Amino acid sequence: MDFQEYQHRSRQTARYPQAGANPIYPTLGLCGEAGEVADKVKKVIRDREGHFDAAVRDDLRLELGDVLWYVAQLCSELGLDLDDVAAANLDKLASRMARNVIAGSGDRR
């Protein structure tokens, strides 16, 4: 499966207020799901001495899928193609590597 197919198929499950004209809903959902990922990782550090066993990794796989769903919906709301977003990100990172600024700060370095 590629990002374009994922974006299209996941869009068929988008059931939220004003889907198609509401970037706020998937933005807030993305924040919430990213927080759930962070909380699970925090608890691995606190309760499991940093050990990510198969059950924890499977739980994180599910949460990361939710993050991906909200990213795809936000892209759709903004008229962006998830394939293009992913490709632009790789291009940006390659440029930073080539210019030796991968570890710097700032969005447009």
JORA-V656394 format. One record per pair of residues at least 4 apart in sequence whose C-alpha atoms are under 7 Angstrom apart, sorted by the first residue. I is the first residue (numbers start at 1). J is the second residue. If there is no record, write none. Layout:
{{I:J} {I:J}}
//
This chain:
{{1:5} {1:6} {2:6} {3:7} {3:82} {3:83} {4:8} {4:81} {4:82} {4:83} {5:9} {6:10} {7:11} {7:72} {7:82} {8:12} {10:14} {10:69} {11:73} {14:19} {15:19} {18:22} {20:77} {21:77} {22:77} {23:27} {23:74} {23:77} {23:78} {24:28} {25:29} {26:30} {26:70} {26:73} {26:74} {27:31} {27:74} {28:32} {29:33} {29:70} {30:34} {30:67} {30:70} {30:71} {31:35} {32:36} {33:37} {33:63} {33:66} {33:67} {34:38} {34:67} {35:39} {36:40} {37:41} {37:60} {37:63} {37:64} {38:42} {39:43} {40:44} {41:45} {42:46} {43:47} {44:48} {44:49} {44:50} {44:51} {44:52} {45:49} {45:50} {52:56} {52:57} {53:57} {54:58} {55:59} {56:60} {57:61} {58:62} {59:63} {60:64} {61:65} {62:66} {63:67} {64:68} {65:69} {66:70} {67:71} {68:72} {69:73} {70:74} {71:75} {72:76} {72:82} {73:77} {74:78} {75:79} {75:80} {75:81} {75:82} {76:80} {81:85} {82:86} {83:87} {84:88} {85:89} {86:90} {87:91} {88:92} {89:93} {90:94} {91:95} {92:96} {93:97} {93:102} {94:98} {95:99} {96:100} {96:101} {96:102} {97:101} {97:102}}
//
